[in-house]
Structures are given as C-alpha cells and as structure tokens.
Amino acid sequence: MKVLVATQKPFAAAAVNGIKDILGKAGHEVVLFEKYADETALIEAVADADAMIIRSDKVTPAVLDAAKNLKIVVRAGAGYDNVDLASATAHNVVVENTPGQNSNAVAELALAMMIFMSRTQFTPATGTEIFGKKVGIQAFGNVGRLVGKKASALGMSVMAIDPFLPAEKIIEGGAEPAESLEDLYGSCDFVSIHIPATPQTIGSIGYDLITKMPKGATLINTARKEVIDEAGLEKALEQRPDLKYAADVMPDNYETLKEKFGLRVFATPKKMGAQTAEANVNAGLAAADQIVKYFAEGCTRFQVNK
C-alpha cells in the first residue's frame, strides 16, 4: 500500500526514519510530502495514496474527493479537528488519532505556563509561587491527569471535572471532583483547559466563567483557541485587572489583548504543546504502527469517525 506522509511542518528526522522502518518492514511504500505549498499540491499528491499520515495538515472534502484509493488517515496527535470527519465517513475513509503520544509534552507546557505567568513572564517584577495554590483541570483525560500529577508533585492541590468520568474516577486520579464548571472556576487559582473543540464546547468559556475565578487567578489554554469566547475573555480581563490568560493557541484578538493587558496575557506564535523531540517521534511512530495494524488486522481501535 502507498502511504503518504503529508506534513507541511515535517516530522523530526528520527520520526521519519522510524515511520519508514515500520511501514517498510510491513511491505508498504512510503512517500514523503513535506513543506508543500497549499491544498492544491496536497490534492495532487494524495490522488493514488492508500493511507495518509498527517500532523496539523487539513484534510478537507476536496482532498478526500481527490483521494480515490484512500482508506485511512492517521492524525499524529490527539486533536483531529483538522480533518472533515463527516466527509471522511461519506468517503468510507477511517480517521484515527494517536491519543496519549503528546500528552506529557502538553502537560509540561501547561505547568510551565503557570510558572511563567506567576513570575510575570520572567521580568524583574515580583511574582508569586505556584506551591500551595489550587489548579482546576477542565477535562481529566490523558493530558489532564498528567497535569494533575505534576501539579501535585509541585505542592499544588488539584480539582478536576470531566463530563465523561464519574467522581470516583477523578478521585482515583488524584483530584478532588468539582461539582460544576462554576465550582471549578470559582475555586481555583489556575484553571487548565483540556477540552476538544466540538459544537458543544466552541465558545463555551467566556465572561461568566472567567470572572468567577478568584483574585489573581490565571486561565491556561493548551487545548484549542475555538473553545474561548474571545470577546468575553477581553471583557473579563478589562473588568478584572487581577486576572491573567496564557494560551498555546494564539487568539484572533491577541494583538488587542497584548496592547491592552501587557504581561497579563501570553500566547505562543504557533501551537507548541506537542513540539518536543520525544512527542514528535512518539506520535509519528504510533501513526505508522496503527496503519500497519489496520491493513494487517483491520484494527480500528483509535478510529474517531465511527
């Protein structure tokens, strides 16, 4: 089978070599398609591919229309909102992600952002410590549990909420279960967001929730920018000069936020949560392994468009 590795932002060399090794040993042809210009180029490249590995590359209906032989797309990472799932399903294409492979990298970034904002972005101004503070974790999955574990090791108390987990599972994971989102936001010095961007969550975190946070609190978003109501965030920061916001996903209104609120806001220029050598390799190898298992065994364990 022909496997297209389509990455505008390429994998690290170690990941590429590992992907080639895994797929090659299973008898598959690997075609690297890196740093391509636009969707038109991808449409041409995918025409005869049987499988595709992507990172943040967009798989649109136009791409799927062109991919006549495509059977499976694996997104090397946890999020998959860059793939049109409805169109993939209509084209009988399996879409998978690689959950857990980037989790530690994202969790470390979330903790780093808490320290960075607490220490006034490492400027000479007097900051605060995170020891003894409470962190609230919105979504207690792979990343959220790691954030909680690391925060606890640094002397923080941990609260969490997850609509898919009963309270006992949250307790087993080392966190105090929140009764509601309002309880979580109202109780914690930091809230770390780990929810996906879905029709239910897009724009769900705004003025009402943010202004419930205690004095001096910081909101950390290493999930997706779409889950934030950016106008509501701006209004909250305007009315609450004690609050801070840091994101691994630059808001559309970031220039305005930075101009208005200075060191109280921070965003990475591009999504950096998974940008470690280890996560890069882990996700790439997992994607290759899943493609091998799909063609050899029909395994669809990580399918997201069921």
Backbone as a ProteinNet text record, in pm:
[ID]
protein_1_A
[PRIMARY]
MKVLVATQKPFAAAAVNGIKDILGKAGHEVVLFEKYADETALIEAVADADAMIIRSDKVTPAVLDAAKNLKIVVRAGAGYDNVDLASATAHNVVVENTPGQNSNAVAELALAMMIFMSRTQFTPATGTEIFGKKVGIQAFGNVGRLVGKKASALGMSVMAIDPFLPAEKIIEGGAEPAESLEDLYGSCDFVSIHIPATPQTIGSIGYDLITKMPKGATLINTARKEVIDEAGLEKALEQRPDLKYAADVMPDNYETLKEKFGLRVFATPKKMGAQTAEANVNAGLAAADQIVKYFAEGCTRFQVNK
[TERTIARY]
83.9	0	88.4	39.6	113.3	68.7	164.4	135.4	198.2	115.1	161.5	180.4	300.3	327.4	324.3	207.9	183.7	197.5	308.6	336.7	392.8	310.2	362.8	473.4	453.8	559.5	613.7	730	776.5	803.8	797.4	842.8	993.9	1044.2	1188.2	1245.4	1372.7	1437.7	1423.1	1435.3	1422.7	1284.3	1182.8	1045.8	1028.5	1080.6	1070	1137	1254.6	1326.3	1249.4	1190.7	1112	986.6	918.7	799.2	833.8	941.1	985.1	1016.6	1081.7	1121.3	999.3	904.7	785	702.2	677.4	593.5	666.6	795.2	872.9	881	901	908.3	776.6	666.9	535.4	501	594.1	573.6	503.7	493.7	425.5	525.3	479.3	559.9	535	642.4	630.3	670.6	582.6	610.8	606.9	719.5	725.2	678.9	587.8	537.3	541.6	656.9	683.2	686	650.6	660.4	589.9	477.6	404.9	337.2	307.6	265	121.7	29.3	-111.7	-195.6	-327.2	-417.7	-412.6	-391.8	-384.7	-273.6	-160.5	-48.3	-82.8	-150.6	-189.6	-290.7	-382.3	-482.1	-414.5	-311.1	-237.6	-161.9	-101.4	-16.9	-96.7	-220.1	-297.3	-375.9	-371.5	-457.5	-449.6	-329.5	-317.1	-271.7	-287.6	-246	-352.1	-306.9	-397.8	-414.6	-315.4	-318.1	-242.6	-272.5	-206	-178.9	-59.3	-23.3	-10.3	-74.4	-69.5	-36.4	-5.4	9.9	-104.7	-77.5	-184.7	-240.6	-205.8	-249.7	-400.8	-463.3	-609.3	-651.6	-740	-797.8	-942.7	-964.8	-1094.1	-1172.8	-1299.9	-1376.1	-1308.4	-1243.4	-1175.2	-1059.8	-985.9	-875.9	-931.7	-1038.6	-1098.4	-1159.7	-1215.8	-1269.9	-1160.2	-1042	-930.6	-864.6	-882.5	-811.3	-893.6	-893.1	-980.2	-946.6	-821	-780.8	-770.1	-791.3	-763.6	-856.8	-796.3	-872.1	-859.1	-747.5	-724.5	-636.4	-673.1	-592.2	-561.4	-434.7	-398.4	-338	-400	-350.1	-251.2	-124.8	-22.5	-37.8	-121.9	-154.7	-292.6	-333.2	-462.5	-578.6	-562.8	-670.9	-688.3	-811.8	-837.9	-939	-951.8	-1046.9	-996.8	-876.3	-826.8	-869.1	-944.6	-996.3	-1149	-1204.4	-1350.2	-1403.6	-1451	-1491.9	-1614.1	-1708.8	-1830.6	-1797.7	-1710.8	-1672.1	-1591.5	-1503.4	-1425.3	-1517.4	-1617	-1712.3	-1788.5	-1829	-1900.9	-1814.6	-1683.6	-1590.4	-1539.8	-1596.7	-1555.1	-1406.5	-1360.9	-1221.9	-1219.9	-1142	-1123.9	-1030.5	-1068.1	-982.1	-944.1	-815.3	-766.8	-676.8	-666.9	-567.2	-469.7	-374.2	-277.6	-280.7	-387.4	-403	-291	-249.4	-150.7	-6.9	20.8	160.4	220.9	137.2	184.5	152.3	89.9	31.5	131.7	245.8	344	396.2	420.6	470.2	371.1	242.5	140.1	126.5	130.5	118.5	234.4	355.1	470.6	455.5	403.8	384.6	282.2	173.8	72	132.2	213.3	278.4	378.1	451.9	549	479.5	362.5	287.8	239.6	200.7	159.7	274.9	393.9	510.4	546.9	545.5	580.4	490.5	361	268.6	277.9	302.4	316.5	438.1	541.6	664.9	670.1	551.4	536.6	620.2	607.4	676.7	827.6	879.7	1023.9	1083.5	1003.4	1053.4	1096.1	1164.3	1212.3	1102.8	978.6	870.7	852.2	805	781.5	667.1	689.6	586.7	533.8	471.3	419.7	464.9	447.5	482	356.2	373.4	257.8	238.9	340.5	329.1	213.6	128.9	16.9	-105.8	-96.5	-211.5	-296.2	-418.3	-508.5	-523.6	-508.7	-528.8	-653.8	-735.9	-855.1	-830.7	-865	-839.1	-971.4	-992.6	-1116.3	-1093.4	-1139.6	-1123.7	-1004.9	-1036	-937.5	-898.2	-855.2	-809	-659.1	-594.6	-451	-370.1	-394.9	-318.4	-358.8	-489.1	-537.2	-484.3	-483.1	-431.9	-283.5	-208	-65.2	-42.1	-122.8	-112.9	-137.9	-241.2	-272.8	-159.9	-104.1	5	126.8	162.9	279.9	254.3	133.6	99.2	103.4	51.2	53.3	197.1	284.6	425.5	492.5	439.4	493.6	425.1	342.4	280	149.5	84.6	-44.4	-156	-271.9	-390.3	-461.8	-532	-587	-736.7	-810.3	-953.8	-976.7	-1073.3	-1096.7	-1244.2	-1278.4	-1414	-1404	-1488.7	-1492.4	-1630.9	-1705.8	-1842.6	-1849.3	-1736.4	-1735.2	-1680.1	-1647	-1590.9	-1673.3	-1706.4	-1772.8	-1675.3	-1729.7	-1647.1	-1542.5	-1578.6	-1482.1	-1358.5	-1375.2	-1260.4	-1167.7	-1226.6	-1147.2	-1070.1	-1136.1	-1068.9	-954.1	-979.2	-873.6	-754.6	-780.5	-674.4	-601.6	-638.2	-566.7	-620.4	-745.1	-802.2	-934.3	-967.4	-1097.5	-1198.6	-1310.3	-1407.2	-1482.7	-1493.5	-1572.9	-1719	-1806.5	-1949.9	-2001.6	-1936.7	-1980.1	-1864.7	-1879	-1778	-1767.1	-1881.1	-1880.3	-1802.7	-1817.1	-1742.3	-1592.5	-1555.3	-1414.4	-1352.3	-1416.7	-1361.2	-1362.7	-1462.3	-1473.7	-1381	-1319.7	-1240.9	-1090.6	-1046.5	-907.1	-825.7	-700.1	-606.3	-562.5	-562.6	-534.1	-642	-684.5	-766.6	-692.9	-672.5	-602.2	-703.7	-718.4	-823.2	-768.5	-842.8	-800	-916.1	-1014	-1130.5	-1108.6	-1173.1	-1163.5	-1255.9	-1234.9	-1325.5	-1436.9	-1555.6	-1673.3	-1786.6	-1896.1	-2008.6	-2055.7	-2037.6	-2081	-1983.1	-1855.1	-1754.5	-1706.3	-1724.8	-1675.2	-1740.4	-1656.7	-1705.1	-1766.3	-1744.2	-1812.7	-1746.7	-1622.8	-1552.2	-1541.5	-1620.7	-1626.5	-1636.4	-1695.9	-1700.3	-1754.5	-1867.8	-1932.6	-1844.4	-1782.6	-1695.5	-1566.4	-1503.6	-1372.7	-1380.6	-1487.5	-1498.6	-1537.7	-1565.2	-1588.2	-1456.5	-1345.7	-1216.5	-1174.3	-1102.8	-1059.2	-963	-940.8	-849.5	-709.4	-651.7	-516.7	-506.5	-617.9	-618.1	-567.5	-528	-477.3	-546.4	-591	-651.5	-546.3	-527	-427.3	-499.2	-473.6	-539.1	-435	-416.5	-331	-415.9	-544.8	-637.2	-654.5	-767.8	-797	-846.5	-806.9	-848.1	-999	-1061.7	-1205.1	-1292.7	-1240.7	-1324.7	-1341.3	-1261.2	-1267.9	-1357.3	-1448.9	-1523.5	-1431	-1365.8	-1258.6	-1309	-1427.3	-1484	-1511.9	-1560.9	-1586.9	-1459	-1352.8	-1222	-1172.1	-1180.4	-1134.4	-1212	-1341.7	-1425.7	-1389.8	-1365.5	-1330.2	-1197.7	-1097.7	-966.8	-976.1	-1066.3	-1086.9	-1145.6	-1244.6	-1314.5	-1243.2	-1155.7	-1082.8	-932	-871.8	-728.8	-636.1	-692.6	-611.1	-595.6	-674.5	-674.8	-569.7	-526.7	-427.7	-474	-418	-451.5	-327.5	-301.2	-190.7	-242.1	-197	-250.4	-142.4	-158.3	-74.6	-143.1	-240.4	-323.4	-358	-286	-299.5	-441.3	-505.3	-640.3	-638.9	-752.3	-761.8	-744.4	-782	-771.3	-646.6	-542	-423.6	-354.5	-343.5	-277.1	-349.6	-481.6	-560.9	-540	-544.6	-525.6	-387.9	-285.4	-149.2	-133	-193	-184.8	-255.7	-369	-447.5	-392.2	-344.8	-318.5	-172.7	-86.8	55.4	95	164.3	217.6	110.4	-13	-122.1	-167.8	-121.1	-158	-32.9	-41.6	68.4	12	66.2	29.5	150.1	166.6	272.5	235.6	335.2	304.4	241.5	277.2	215	192.4	107	77.3	204.1	244.6	373.6	361.5	240.6	223.8	294.5	288.3	348.2	486.6	539.8	667.1	785.8	798.8	920.5	971.2	1099	1156.7	1090	1063.2	1005.1	862.6	781.2	642.2	635.8	722.7	728.1	752.7	849.4	881.7	769.6	723.1	619.4	494.5	448.1	324.5	343.7	458.2	484.6	492	562.4	575.5	441.8	364.3	231.9	142.8	148.6	67.1	104.6	234.7	279.7	234.9	248.5	209	59.9	-22	-166.3	-204.8	-133.4	-160	-124.6	-12.6	26.7	-81.6	-130.2	-230.8	-364.6	-394.3	-519.4	-518.3	-412.1	-405.8	-383.5	-314	-285.1	-399.5	-467.3	-566.4	-705.2	-716.1	-842.8	-866.2	-759.5	-771.1	-808.5	-914.7	-957.6	-977.2	-890.8	-904.6	-914.6	-839.6	-835	-917.1	-1012.7	-1096.5	-1181.8	-1191.1	-1265.9	-1389.4	-1411.2	-1530.8	-1623.2	-1646.2	-1734.7	-1879.9
-119.1	0	125.4	229.8	355.8	444.4	481.9	565.5	702.2	804.7	941.9	1006.3	1052.6	1127.2	1274.3	1336.8	1473.5	1570.5	1642.1	1729.6	1862.7	1967	2099.9	2135.8	2095.7	2109.1	1969	1934.5	1795.9	1737.8	1606.1	1534.5	1551.5	1528.4	1522.8	1404	1412.8	1307.7	1171	1165.8	1037.4	977.6	1062.9	1015.4	964.7	1039.5	998.7	863.3	848.2	721.3	606.2	633.4	529.6	492.8	593.1	569.1	482.9	519.9	442.5	298.3	281	147.1	60.4	115.3	39.5	1.6	99.4	73.4	-10.7	13.6	-62.6	-209.7	-240.1	-379.4	-452.2	-375.7	-436.2	-442.6	-398.2	-408.7	-291.4	-178.5	-61.9	36.6	109	214.5	345.9	414	541.8	655.6	755.9	874.3	996.4	1064.7	1186.9	1305.6	1383.1	1502.9	1615.5	1682.6	1779.4	1922.1	2015.8	2159.7	2197.5	2132.9	2163.6	2300.1	2356.5	2496.2	2518.9	2436	2463.6	2337.7	2353.2	2240.4	2180.7	2265.1	2214.8	2111.6	2140.4	2046	1915.8	1926.1	1806	1723.7	1790	1720.8	1637.7	1691.9	1617.8	1499.8	1521.9	1418.4	1299.7	1324.3	1219.2	1132.5	1166.8	1102.8	950.3	893.3	747.3	687	761.9	712.2	620.3	513.6	422.6	462.8	532.5	575.5	707.4	781.9	910.4	935.5	984.3	1031.3	1182.5	1253	1398.9	1447.7	1575.8	1641.1	1742.4	1870.1	1970.7	2001	1919.3	1938.3	1918.4	1997.5	1993.1	1891.2	1803.3	1706	1748.2	1815.5	1875.8	1784.9	1816.1	1739.4	1736.1	1845.4	1848.3	1748.3	1739.3	1642.2	1500.2	1475.9	1341.8	1305.4	1403.6	1377.7	1330.1	1386.3	1353.9	1220.7	1175.1	1056.2	930.5	885.4	775.9	641.7	622.1	494.2	500.3	617	637.6	555.6	486.4	403.3	448.4	511.9	551.8	676.4	766.7	884.6	877	889.8	893.2	1028.7	1097.7	1225.9	1196.6	1232.7	1209.5	1314.2	1283.8	1375.2	1342.7	1414.2	1384.3	1453.9	1584	1658.2	1617.2	1625.1	1584.5	1676.8	1800.2	1893.8	1949.3	1911.4	1949.9	1851.7	1749.6	1651.9	1664.3	1672.8	1677.8	1535.2	1506.2	1369.3	1324.4	1413.9	1376.6	1339.1	1416.8	1386.4	1256.8	1235.2	1111	990.2	1000.2	890.1	865.9	974.2	961.7	897.1	913.9	853.7	717.6	667.5	537.7	536	647.2	659.7	658.1	570.2	563.4	676.8	749	853.9	813.5	815.2	782.6	894.7	903.2	989.4	901.8	963.1	885.6	937.2	910.3	966.9	923.4	1018.1	988.6	1009.7	1015.2	1025	1162.7	1265.7	1402.3	1450.4	1365.6	1409.7	1470.9	1405.8	1458.1	1594	1609.9	1737.6	1850.1	1825.2	1927.4	1956.1	1851.7	1870.2	1953.7	1926.1	2004.1	2150.9	2175.1	2313	2384.3	2315.5	2376.9	2420.5	2332.7	2368	2481.4	2476.3	2582.4	2717.5	2717.8	2842.6	2896.2	2806.3	2850.6	2923	2863.8	2926.5	3056.4	3053.4	3169.9	3289.3	3266.1	3374.7	3416.5	3320.4	3354	3441.7	3421.4	3500.4	3617.1	3666.6	3785.4	3775.3	3658.9	3631.4	3653.5	3619.4	3624.9	3764.6	3866.1	4002.7	4028.4	4139.9	4164.8	4189.9	4206.8	4234.1	4118.3	4148.7	4046	3955.8	3825.8	3731.1	3654.7	3541.5	3454.1	3311.4	3225	3084.6	3003	2888.6	2802.5	2703	2684.5	2596	2643	2548.5	2581.3	2634.1	2654.8	2703.4	2585.1	2616.4	2512.4	2525.4	2411.7	2410.1	2329.9	2386.2	2317.8	2266.9	2142.4	2080.6	2052	2117.8	2100.4	1994.7	1873.8	1751.4	1673.3	1555.2	1476.5	1352.6	1377.2	1268	1248.3	1203.6	1175.6	1296.6	1412	1531.4	1582.2	1590.7	1644.6	1568.8	1435.8	1356	1381.5	1397.8	1427.2	1565.4	1662.8	1796.4	1787.2	1711.6	1696.3	1629.9	1524.8	1452.2	1541.5	1616.2	1703.4	1820.8	1875.6	1986.7	1942.7	1824.8	1771.1	1754.7	1706.8	1689.2	1822.2	1932.2	2065.3	2133.3	2057	2110.8	2183.3	2161.6	2222.9	2125.5	2176.9	2091.8	2090	1981.6	1958.2	1932	2001.2	1979.4	1951.9	1868	1836	1812.6	1828.8	1797.9	1736.3	1638.4	1572.6	1512.3	1554.6	1503.9	1355.2	1295.3	1153.3	1063.9	1124	1046.5	1065.3	956.8	970.9	1024.5	1077.5	1139.1	1043.8	915.6	820.5	803.4	813.8	802	923.1	1039.3	1160.6	1150.2	1098.8	1079.8	979.3	870.8	770.7	832.7	933.3	1001.6	1106.6	1119.3	1209.4	1350.3	1369.9	1504.3	1507.7	1625.2	1649.9	1677.1	1607	1633.1	1764	1844.3	1967.4	1933.5	2005.3	1980.8	2034.7	2138.1	2201	2284.4	2331.9	2421.7	2548.6	2596.5	2716.9	2692.9	2573.5	2535.9	2532.3	2471.8	2461.4	2599.7	2683.2	2815.7	2903.9	2886.9	2970.8	2931	2811.4	2758.5	2759.5	2783.8	2753.7	2876.4	2876.7	2983.6	2973.8	2852.5	2826	2733.1	2754.5	2655.9	2619.7	2490.6	2440	2367.8	2415.7	2367.5	2256.3	2144.8	2032	1969	2051.7	2001.7	2013.6	1927.3	1939.8	2049.6	2089.2	2185.1	2107.7	2113.3	2046.9	2149.4	2116.8	2211.3	2250	2159.4	2185.6	2274.2	2270	2342.1	2472.1	2487.6	2608.6	2732.6	2826.2	2949.9	2933.7	2817.8	2788.6	2852.8	2897.8	2957.7	3107.3	3182.3	3325.5	3405.5	3520.7	3618.9	3561.2	3491.8	3444.9	3349.3	3253.3	3157.7	3224.1	3300.7	3358.1	3452.3	3530.1	3626.2	3560.8	3432	3359.2	3320.6	3333.8	3291.5	3381.5	3324.9	3402.7	3515.2	3604.8	3717	3663.9	3719.2	3681.4	3553	3498.9	3368.3	3379.4	3263.8	3256.1	3142.8	3172.4	3072.2	3026.2	2894.9	2836.5	2752.9	2781.2	2707.5	2642.9	2511.8	2437.9	2344.7	2376.3	2293.5	2354.6	2418	2479.9	2622.1	2714.9	2853.7	2870.1	2782.1	2796.7	2780	2716.3	2694.5	2822.8	2923.4	3050.7	3149.9	3212.3	3326.3	3446.5	3485.8	3584.4	3722.9	3759.3	3887.1	3883.2	3768.6	3752.3	3754	3693.2	3695.5	3838.8	3914.1	4053.5	4136.1	4116	4188.8	4151.8	4022.8	3976.8	4037	4037.1	4093.1	4244.1	4307.3	4451.2	4484.3	4406.7	4434.4	4377.2	4278.7	4216.4	4230.3	4342.2	4365.4	4270.9	4182.8	4084.8	3953.1	3931.6	3803.6	3798.9	3677.4	3656.2	3542.8	3543	3439.5	3402.1	3271.1	3221.9	3109.8	3108.4	3010.8	2958.2	2832.8	2771.1	2783	2867.2	2882.7	3031	3103.7	3248.8	3291.8	3372.3	3420	3510.6	3518.5	3608	3753.8	3785.5	3923.8	3944.2	3864.4	3868	4004.5	4067.9	4198.6	4298.6	4293.7	4383.3	4349.8	4219.6	4177.2	4218.8	4200.1	4233.1	4382.9	4459	4605	4654.7	4593.9	4638.3	4588.7	4462.4	4398.2	4356.9	4378.8	4360.1	4223.4	4220.2	4096.5	4007.3	4052	3968.5	3865.3	3876.1	3778.6	3729.4	3606.2	3547.7	3440.2	3432.6	3323.5	3287.4	3158.4	3113.4	3151.4	3181	3220.9	3110.3	2984.6	2867.8	2764.7	2668.6	2568.1	2488.1	2490.1	2434.1	2315.3	2279.9	2175.8	2046.4	2003.3	1875.1	1891.3	2013	2037.6	2003.6	1875.9	1824.8	1711	1686.2	1577.7	1445.2	1424.4	1297.8	1280.1	1383.9	1374.3	1359	1430	1422.4	1279.3	1214.4	1076.9	982	995.5	905.1	904.7	1024	1033.6	978.3	1006.5	956	804.6	745.8	600.1	533.9	594.8	539.1	540.7	650	659.9	549.6	528.1	422.6	285.8	261.4	132.4	106.8	211.4	196	165.1	222.4	191.8	46.7	1.3	-139.1	-231.6	-204.2	-290.2	-282.9	-166.9	-153.5	-244.4	-239.4	-320.4	-469	-499.7	-640.2	-709.2	-633.5	-695.7	-632.7	-519.5	-445.7	-371	-348.2	-282.5	-134.8	-93.3	46.7	99.5	56.1	90.3	240.6	320	464.1	543.9	479.6	548.2	655.1	773.4	884.1	922.2	858.5	888.3	768.2	705.1	587.5	630.1
0	0	0	-63.5	-68.3	47	132.5	248.7	227.1	220.9	202.9	340	368.1	491.1	452.7	472.5	426.2	543	546	659.8	612.4	617.8	587.2	686.4	812.1	912.2	935.9	881.1	880.4	1018.8	1025.5	1143.3	1156.9	1278.4	1300.3	1222.7	1192.2	1113.6	1178.6	1311.3	1381.9	1362.4	1360.8	1339.8	1196.7	1100.6	960.1	938.2	995	979.8	1043.5	1158.8	1226	1149.5	1094.4	1013.2	891.2	823.2	706.8	744.5	858.3	902.2	932.8	1009.1	1048.3	926.5	839.2	721.8	617.9	602.4	505.6	540.2	668	711.8	689.9	689.5	666.6	517.9	433.3	289.3	224.4	296.2	241	180.7	80.5	17.4	91.9	127.4	198.8	106.3	96	15.2	106.4	118.9	199.5	116.4	173.3	105.4	208.3	215.6	322.1	268.9	357.5	327.4	197.2	169.9	46.3	55.8	-58.2	-63.9	-18.2	-68.7	-41.3	-64	-50.9	-65.5	-206	-306	-443	-458.1	-395.9	-401.7	-331.3	-217.8	-143.7	-224.1	-289.7	-371.8	-481	-539.2	-642.2	-582.7	-467.4	-406.9	-354.1	-309.7	-243.4	-342.3	-467.1	-567.7	-566.7	-549.8	-555.2	-422	-312.5	-180.8	-120.7	-57.3	13.7	159.8	213.6	353.4	363.4	470.1	487.4	634.8	663.6	797	788.6	881.7	883.2	1023.9	1032.6	1162.5	1176.6	1155.6	1161.3	1022.7	926.8	788.9	775.4	691.9	678.2	571.4	612.7	520.1	496.6	385.9	353.9	259.9	235.5	137.3	0.5	-38.8	-168.6	-172	-62	-53.5	-60.9	11	12.8	-122.6	-190.9	-325.6	-420.6	-403.6	-493.3	-459.8	-335.7	-287.8	-315.6	-438	-480	-412.6	-375	-314.7	-162.1	-104.8	37.8	127.2	221.1	314.2	458.8	493	631.6	638.8	729.3	762	910.7	946.1	1087.8	1119.2	1211.2	1260	1373.3	1353.9	1455.7	1564.9	1660.7	1769.6	1821.6	1924.8	1987.1	1916.2	1885.6	1822.1	1676.7	1627.4	1489.2	1421.7	1472.5	1412.4	1279.2	1237.6	1105.3	996.2	1035.5	939.2	933.6	814.8	799.8	817.1	938.2	970.6	891.8	874.1	801.5	657.6	596	458.3	451.7	549.8	552.7	563.1	649.8	665.3	535.1	470.1	343.2	235	246.5	150.1	197.2	306.3	363.7	402	452.7	499.6	651.4	707.8	852.7	895.1	1000.3	1056.2	1199	1226.3	1359.6	1411.3	1544.6	1607.2	1685	1752.2	1831.8	1975.2	2048.8	2183.8	2277.6	2360.2	2463.3	2421.9	2293.3	2249	2276	2275	2300.4	2441.3	2521.4	2647.7	2743.3	2759.3	2854.1	2810.5	2679.8	2628.5	2657.2	2633.4	2657.1	2806.7	2888.3	3033.4	3087.4	3039.8	3084.2	3043.9	2923.1	2879.1	2967.1	3001.7	3087.6	3221.3	3281.8	3408.9	3389.4	3278.4	3251	3237.3	3174.2	3158.4	3292	3382.8	3516.8	3586.2	3579.5	3642.7	3571.5	3438.3	3357.2	3390.6	3400.8	3430.9	3577.2	3666.4	3808.1	3832.9	3752.2	3766.9	3668.5	3633.2	3549.1	3422.3	3356.6	3230.7	3242.8	3358.8	3385.9	3370.8	3397.8	3406	3551.1	3579.6	3716.6	3820.5	3776	3871.2	3969.4	4088.2	4188.8	4145.4	4152	4113.2	4232.2	4205	4310.6	4282.2	4381.3	4365.7	4338	4271.9	4249.5	4364.1	4446.1	4562.3	4651	4690.9	4778.6	4707.4	4578.1	4502.2	4454.7	4412	4361.1	4210.7	4140.3	3996.4	3963.5	3877.9	3830	3689.3	3665.6	3535.5	3466.3	3354.2	3278.3	3171.1	3198.8	3119.4	3175.6	3228.4	3303	3223.8	3098.4	3014	3027.7	2920.1	2925	2970.8	2909.9	2944.6	3082	3106.2	3232.8	3353.7	3344.4	3456.9	3480.8	3372.1	3387.1	3447.3	3407.1	3466.8	3617.3	3653.8	3795.4	3873.1	3816.1	3882.4	3900.9	3799.8	3806.7	3901.3	3895.6	3984.6	4130.7	4157.3	4293.2	4343	4255.5	4292.5	4325.5	4270.4	4296.9	4414.7	4485.8	4606.5	4584.9	4469.3	4442.4	4478.3	4511.7	4525.3	4391.4	4365.4	4231.3	4238	4153.1	4134.9	3987.1	3955.2	3814.3	3786.8	3659.4	3613.6	3475	3450.3	3320.1	3303.3	3200	3183	3153.4	3116.1	3080.7	3191.6	3306	3415.9	3542.3	3612.6	3741.6	3845.9	3953.1	4057.1	4111.8	4126	4183.9	4096.1	3963.8	3874.8	3887.8	3907	3927.7	4059.9	4161.1	4290.8	4276.8	4204.5	4180.6	4107.9	4025.3	3951.1	4032.8	4160.9	4249.8	4257.8	4212.8	4214	4290.5	4339.3	4401.5	4290.6	4285.6	4178.9	4202.3	4099.1	4107.1	4083.9	4147.5	4131.6	3998.8	3947.9	3823	3768.4	3645.1	3590.4	3673.6	3720	3803.2	3932	3988.3	4108.5	4078.5	3965.6	3927.6	3910.6	3829.1	3801.9	3926.8	4009.9	4129.2	4242.1	4232.7	4343.9	4320.6	4197.8	4163.1	4123.6	4168.1	4134	3988.2	3936.1	3795.5	3743.7	3619.8	3550.8	3422.2	3402	3284.3	3195.2	3071.9	2981.1	2891	2883.7	2800.6	2724.2	2688.4	2615.8	2464.5	2385	2239	2188.7	2064.5	2000.4	1932.6	1989.3	1934.3	1926.9	1859.3	1857.4	1997.6	2093.4	2230.6	2307.9	2271.6	2351	2287.5	2157.1	2089.8	2151.5	2195.3	2256.5	2393.9	2455.9	2583.7	2704.7	2690.9	2804.7	2779.5	2853.4	2830.2	2958.2	2946.2	3055.5	3186	3178.7	3301.5	3380.6	3311.4	3380.7	3427.7	3340.5	3371.8	3491.3	3499.6	3609.8	3742.3	3739.5	3864.7	3932.4	3860.4	3914.4	4030.9	4128	4245.2	4206.3	4299.2	4277.7	4244.8	4137.9	4098.5	4019	3976.4	3907.9	3763.6	3709.7	3572.4	3498.1	3377.3	3289.9	3188.9	3179.4	3090.4	2984.6	2857.4	2749.8	2657.9	2672.9	2579.9	2493.1	2482.7	2404.5	2265.5	2241.2	2112.3	2135.5	2047.5	2068.1	2054.7	1974.8	1947.9	2071	2176.7	2295.4	2377	2346.7	2418.4	2344.5	2416.3	2364.8	2380.8	2272.9	2282.4	2323.5	2280.6	2324.3	2474.7	2521.9	2665.2	2745.9	2691.5	2758.3	2771.3	2662.4	2664.8	2766.7	2769.7	2865.6	3009.2	3033.5	3168	3213.3	3125.4	3160.7	3182.9	3109.5	3123.5	3260	3301.3	3426.5	3548.9	3525.9	3637	3613.4	3655.8	3630.2	3705.6	3787.4	3860.1	3783.8	3678.7	3608.6	3496.7	3464.4	3358	3266.3	3144.3	3046.6	2967.9	2957.5	2875.2	2786.9	2661.4	2566.7	2473.1	2439	2337	2201.2	2195.8	2076.9	2066.4	1986	1980.7	1944.5	2029.3	1997.2	1874.5	1808	1692.2	1733.8	1858.3	1906.7	1992.5	1967.1	2054.3	2055.7	1939.2	1935.4	2024.4	2020.5	2105.8	2253	2284.6	2423.4	2474.6	2392.4	2433.3	2453.9	2364.8	2376.5	2501.9	2532.7	2648.7	2781.6	2782.5	2911	2933.1	2836	2854	2907.5	3019.7	3076.9	3138.8	3136.8	3189.8	3087.4	2962.9	2859.5	2788.6	2740.3	2663.3	2572	2451.5	2359.9	2275.5	2252	2162.4	2019	1935	1796.6	1714.3	1744.4	1682.2	1791.1	1764.2	1866	1897.5	2025.2	2064.3	2159.2	2200.3	2301.7	2270.4	2146.4	2108.3	2046.7	2050.1	1982.9	2072.3	2101.6	2164	2076.1	2085.4	2005.4	2039.4	2168.9	2212.9	2159.9	2172.6	2126.8	1975.7	1907.4	1761.5	1715.2	1776.8	1740.7	1783.6	1907.6	1959.4	1872.5	1835.3	1756.3	1615.8	1555.3	1421.2	1415.7	1512.2	1515.6	1545.5	1634.7	1666.3	1542.4	1465.3	1343	1244.4	1226.1	1134.5	1183.2	1311.3	1368	1350.2	1366.2	1350.6	1205.8	1111.7	970.7	940	992.6	973.3	1028.3	1148.7	1211.5	1138.2	1082.4	1007.4	884.8	807.6	685.7	715.2	824.1	855.6	928.8	1016.1	1105.1	1097.2	1025.1	1025.5	1155	1231.7	1362.5	1345.8	1414.9	1412.4	1554.3	1642.3	1785.4	1809.9	1733.7	1759.6	1657.7	1594.2	1497	1565.9	1504.9	1565.1	1484.4	1369.9	1289.2	1278.2	1393.6	1395	1378.2
[MASK]
++++++++++++++++++++++++++++++++++++++++++++++++++++++++++++++++++++++++++++++++++++++++++++++++++++++++++++++++++++++++++++++++++++++++++++++++++++++++++++++++++++++++++++++++++++++++++++++++++++++++++++++++++++++++++++++++++++++++++++++++++++++++++++++++++++++++++++++++++++++++++++++++++++++++++++++++++

